Amino acid sequence: MRNRYLDLLRFLAIVRVVVYHVTGLATLTLIFPAMSIMFALAGSLMAASMDRYGVSALRRRLRRLLPSLWVVAVIFVPAMLLTGLEFTPRVVIWLFPITDPPANYWGGLALSPIWYLRDYLWFLLASPVALWLFRRAPLPTLAAPYLLLVAIEVGLLPTTSAVLRDFGLYFGAWLLGFAHHDGMLRRLADRVLVPVAVLLAGAGAAWILTHPGPRGYDLNDIPLGNALWSAAFILVVIGRAPATAAWVDRNRIFSRLVTVANRRALTAYLWHMPFVVALTPLVGLVGWSPRDPWGLAIRVVLVFLLVAVVTLLVGWVEDVAAHRRPELVPGRPHPRPATASPGVPAPRTPDADTAEIRAR
């Protein structure tokens, strides 16, 4: 059974990412470090998949991840080739973006969220070894990404590799997802978890305040502060995740929104930025300033509406990739089976027939 609280966190993360990319409000990164939350949830899911399927979980995860990217590539790569992108063998990286795939100027902006898939692929490939190490030496394994990031940030390990830096920045969140799946965070007593979270948050806040980036206190510009602050956040909001959250489903509309966001998370993530980039010139055309509140609000609404449209058009690819029955809008409640009259056998369903065949 799905944990609706974790579904809610993923829903909030997607909403926060979209709103942030439209508005650029740095405060949002502090209030809800969405990308670290998404990596932590993905790490927990990956650990569960590996416990169930072993190393073949890699194939299953890739099967669910890549088709939505290929839909984007089929549309945008030809468009970029027609508008200045040089055709080279590196174009095939769009099939499996283990590094940043080639893009022209506008494509680099519109498809910038591809970095998430790049890191996700690396983290998937590292998971079999990382999970084995984590379950034998959890604290050293968990500390390794943060120590790597410290070494990079203080200059002990100079590097220009975005992947290596992101291993330091986000793989710790992925490992905290392992800890969540294994129940380690839940078993931590409050007298341990709370002081650790406070210590991490304090260290992160101190680094953020003393190392502002070009956009001020935007966590995306302050990797070490981001990693520490996010770790504290994950310990609290995921480490103390309730086993159930029935209240999420009390409102039918809100429950459906949470379900749709979870079933279409990858589609929404990949497609929202092209709409953000496309709508940005409208600010000048209609006379709004870049920070005009009404202009920002209208752009946020328009981006969500456009994401909803593209989700209707291509979101079903996520169902196919997951071997689910394709739906335009997921989460439709299934009708309850009719109650049979006394003495009359209930009508057979395909599921019942299948179960009987398997029983034989």
C-alpha positions in Angstrom: 0.0 0.0 0.0 1.3 3.4 -0.9 2.2 5.9 1.8 0.1 8.9 1.0 2.3 11.1 3.1 5.3 10.4 0.8 3.0 11.0 -2.2 2.2 14.4 -0.6 5.9 15.2 -0.3 6.5 14.4 -3.9 3.5 16.5 -4.9 4.8 19.5 -2.9 8.2 19.0 -4.4 6.9 19.2 -8.0 4.8 22.2 -7.2 7.7 24.0 -5.5 10.1 23.3 -8.4 7.6 24.8 -11.0 6.8 27.8 -8.9 10.5 28.5 -8.2 11.5 28.3 -11.9 8.7 30.8 -12.7 9.4 33.2 -9.9 13.0 32.7 -9.0 12.2 33.3 -5.3 15.3 32.1 -3.4 13.3 31.8 -0.2 11.4 28.8 -1.7 14.7 26.8 -1.7 15.1 27.3 2.0 11.4 26.6 2.9 11.3 23.4 1.0 14.5 21.9 -0.5 12.6 20.0 -3.2 15.4 18.4 -5.2 16.9 16.7 -2.1 13.5 15.5 -1.0 12.9 14.0 -4.5 16.3 12.2 -4.4 15.6 10.9 -0.9 12.2 9.6 -1.9 13.9 8.0 -5.0 16.6 6.4 -2.9 13.9 4.9 -0.6 12.1 3.6 -3.6 15.3 2.2 -5.1 16.1 0.3 -1.9 12.7 -1.2 -1.9 13.0 -2.3 -5.5 16.4 -3.9 -5.0 15.1 -5.8 -2.0 12.3 -7.1 -4.1 14.0 -7.6 -7.5 17.7 -7.6 -6.8 20.0 -6.1 -9.4 17.2 -6.4 -12.0 15.7 -3.4 -10.3 18.1 -1.3 -12.3 16.4 -2.4 -15.5 13.0 -1.8 -14.1 13.9 1.7 -12.9 15.5 2.6 -16.3 12.5 1.3 -18.1 10.2 3.7 -16.2 12.6 6.6 -16.4 13.8 6.8 -20.0 10.6 6.7 -22.2 9.4 10.1 -21.0 12.8 11.5 -21.8 12.7 10.0 -25.3 9.4 11.7 -26.0 11.0 15.1 -25.1 14.0 14.2 -27.2 11.9 13.3 -30.3 10.4 16.7 -30.2 13.2 19.0 -29.1 16.3 17.5 -30.6 15.1 17.9 -34.2 14.0 21.4 -33.4 17.4 22.2 -32.0 19.1 20.7 -35.0 17.1 23.0 -37.2 18.0 26.0 -35.2 21.8 25.8 -34.9 22.7 22.6 -33.0 25.5 20.8 -34.7 24.8 17.2 -35.6 27.5 15.0 -34.0 27.6 11.5 -32.5 27.1 13.1 -29.1 23.4 13.6 -30.0 22.9 10.0 -29.1 23.5 10.9 -25.4 19.8 12.0 -25.5 19.0 8.3 -25.4 20.9 7.8 -22.1 22.1 11.1 -20.6 24.9 9.8 -18.5 26.4 13.3 -19.1 24.9 16.5 -20.3 23.5 16.0 -23.8 24.3 18.6 -26.5 21.9 21.5 -26.8 21.8 24.9 -28.5 21.2 28.1 -26.6 17.5 28.0 -26.2 17.5 24.3 -25.8 20.0 24.5 -23.0 17.6 26.8 -21.1 14.4 25.0 -21.9 15.8 21.5 -21.2 18.1 22.4 -18.2 16.2 20.1 -15.9 17.9 17.2 -17.7 20.6 17.4 -15.0 18.2 15.6 -12.7 18.0 12.6 -14.9 21.8 12.6 -15.4 22.3 12.4 -11.6 19.4 10.0 -11.2 21.1 7.6 -13.7 24.4 7.8 -11.9 22.7 7.2 -8.6 20.8 4.2 -10.0 24.0 2.7 -11.3 25.8 3.2 -8.0 22.9 1.8 -5.9 23.8 -1.9 -5.9 27.3 -1.2 -4.4 26.1 1.7 -2.3 23.2 -0.3 -0.7 25.6 -3.2 0.0 28.1 -0.8 1.7 25.3 1.1 3.5 23.9 -2.0 5.2 27.4 -3.0 6.4 28.7 0.4 7.5 25.8 2.9 7.5 27.5 5.9 9.1 30.7 5.9 7.1 28.8 5.3 3.9 26.3 8.1 4.7 29.1 10.5 5.6 31.1 9.9 2.4 29.1 12.2 0.1 29.2 15.0 2.6 32.9 14.6 3.1 33.4 14.6 -0.7 31.5 17.9 -0.9 33.5 19.5 1.9 36.7 18.5 0.1 35.4 20.1 -3.1 34.1 23.2 -1.5 37.3 24.0 0.5 39.5 23.3 -2.4 41.1 20.0 -1.3 39.6 18.3 -4.4 39.5 20.7 -7.3 37.1 19.4 -9.9 35.0 20.7 -12.9 32.9 17.5 -12.9 29.2 18.4 -12.3 28.5 14.7 -11.7 31.1 14.4 -9.0 29.9 17.6 -7.3 26.3 16.4 -7.4 27.3 13.1 -5.8 28.5 15.2 -2.9 25.4 17.4 -3.0 22.6 14.9 -3.5 23.8 11.3 -3.0 23.6 11.9 0.7 19.9 12.5 0.3 19.6 9.3 -1.7 21.4 7.4 1.1 19.0 8.9 3.6 16.3 7.4 1.5 18.0 4.0 2.0 17.9 4.7 5.8 14.2 5.6 5.6 13.4 2.3 3.7 15.4 0.2 6.2 13.6 1.9 9.1 16.8 3.4 10.6 15.4 6.9 10.7 12.2 5.7 12.3 14.1 3.9 15.0 16.2 6.9 15.9 15.1 8.3 19.2 14.0 11.9 19.3 16.9 12.6 21.7 19.2 11.6 18.9 17.4 12.7 15.8 16.4 16.2 16.9 19.9 17.3 18.1 21.5 15.9 14.9 18.9 17.8 12.8 19.4 21.0 14.7 23.2 20.7 14.4 23.0 20.1 10.6 20.5 22.9 10.1 22.7 25.3 12.2 25.9 24.3 10.3 24.0 24.7 7.0 22.5 28.0 7.9 25.9 29.3 9.0 27.5 28.3 5.7 24.6 29.8 3.7 24.8 33.1 5.6 28.5 33.4 5.2 28.7 32.1 1.6 25.9 33.8 -0.4 25.7 33.1 -4.1 25.1 35.4 -7.0 21.3 35.2 -6.2 21.7 35.7 -2.5 20.7 32.9 -0.3 19.5 30.6 -3.1 20.5 27.0 -2.1 21.1 26.2 -5.7 24.2 28.4 -5.6 25.5 27.2 -2.2 26.1 23.4 -2.5 27.5 22.7 1.0 24.8 24.8 2.7 22.2 23.1 0.5 23.4 19.6 1.5 23.5 20.3 5.2 20.2 22.2 5.3 18.5 19.5 3.2 19.8 16.7 5.4 18.3 18.3 8.4 15.0 18.8 6.5 14.9 15.1 5.4 15.6 13.8 8.9 12.5 15.7 10.2 10.0 15.4 7.3 10.9 11.9 6.2 12.5 10.5 9.3 9.3 11.2 11.2 7.0 10.3 8.3 3.7 8.8 9.5 2.9 5.3 8.3 -0.4 6.5 6.9 -1.9 9.9 6.0 -5.6 9.2 5.5 -6.4 12.9 5.7 -4.8 13.4 2.2 -7.7 11.5 0.7 -10.5 13.3 2.7 -10.9 15.9 -0.1 -11.5 14.1 -3.4 -10.1 16.9 -5.6 -6.9 17.3 -3.5 -6.5 13.5 -3.4 -6.8 13.3 -7.2 -4.2 16.1 -7.6 -1.7 14.3 -5.4 -2.2 11.1 -7.3 -1.9 12.8 -10.7 1.3 14.6 -9.6 2.8 11.3 -8.5 1.8 9.4 -11.6 3.0 12.2 -13.9 5.9 13.6 -11.9 8.5 13.0 -14.6 6.3 14.5 -17.4 5.7 17.6 -15.3 9.3 18.0 -14.4 10.6 17.6 -17.9 8.1 19.8 -19.6 7.6 22.7 -17.2 10.8 24.5 -18.0 10.2 24.9 -21.8 6.9 26.7 -20.9 8.7 28.9 -18.4 11.2 29.9 -21.1 8.6 30.4 -23.7 6.4 32.6 -21.5 9.3 34.8 -20.1 9.3 37.2 -23.2 5.6 37.9 -22.5 6.7 39.9 -19.4 8.2 42.7 -21.6 5.5 42.5 -24.3 2.6 43.2 -21.9 4.5 45.8 -19.8 5.1 43.8 -16.6 8.3 44.1 -14.7 10.1 40.8 -14.0 9.0 41.0 -10.4 5.5 42.3 -10.9 3.3 40.2 -8.6 0.3 39.9 -11.0 2.6 39.0 -13.8 4.3 36.3 -11.8 1.0 34.9 -10.6 -0.4 34.8 -14.2 2.8 33.1 -15.4 2.6 30.5 -12.7 -1.0 29.7 -13.6 -0.2 29.6 -17.3 2.7 27.2 -16.8 0.6 24.9 -14.7 -2.2 25.0 -17.3 0.3 24.2 -20.1 1.9 21.4 -18.1 -1.6 20.0 -17.5 -2.3 20.0 -21.3 1.0 18.3 -22.2 0.4 15.8 -19.4 -2.9 14.9 -21.1 -1.1 14.5 -24.4 1.9 12.5 -23.5 1.7 11.6 -19.8 0.3 8.2 -20.6 3.8 7.2 -21.6 4.6 6.9 -17.9 1.8 4.4 -17.6 3.1 2.3 -20.5 6.7 2.5 -19.1 5.3 1.2 -15.7 3.3 -1.5 -17.4 0.0 0.1 -16.2 -3.1 0.6 -18.2 -2.7 4.0 -19.9 -5.0 6.7 -18.5 -5.4 10.3 -19.6 -6.0 11.4 -16.0 -4.8 8.8 -13.5 -6.4 8.2 -10.2 -9.9 7.4 -11.4 -11.7 5.6 -8.7 -12.5 2.0 -9.7 -16.2 1.0 -9.5 -17.0 -1.3 -6.6 -18.2 -4.8 -7.7 -22.0 -5.1 -7.6 -23.4 -6.9 -4.6 -24.9 -10.2 -5.6 -28.5 -10.9 -4.7 -29.2 -13.7 -2.1 -28.8 -17.0 -3.8 -27.3 -15.5 -7.0 -23.6 -15.9 -7.5 -21.6 -12.7 -8.0 -20.6 -12.1 -11.6 -17.1 -13.3 -12.4 -14.4 -10.7 -13.2 -11.3 -11.1 -15.3 -9.2 -10.8 -12.2 -11.1 -13.6 -10.6 -10.6 -15.8 -13.7 -6.9 -15.1 -13.8 -6.5 -15.9 -10.1 -8.3 -19.2 -10.6 -6.1 -20.1 -13.5 -3.0 -19.3 -11.5 -4.3 -21.3 -8.6 -4.5 -24.3 -10.9 
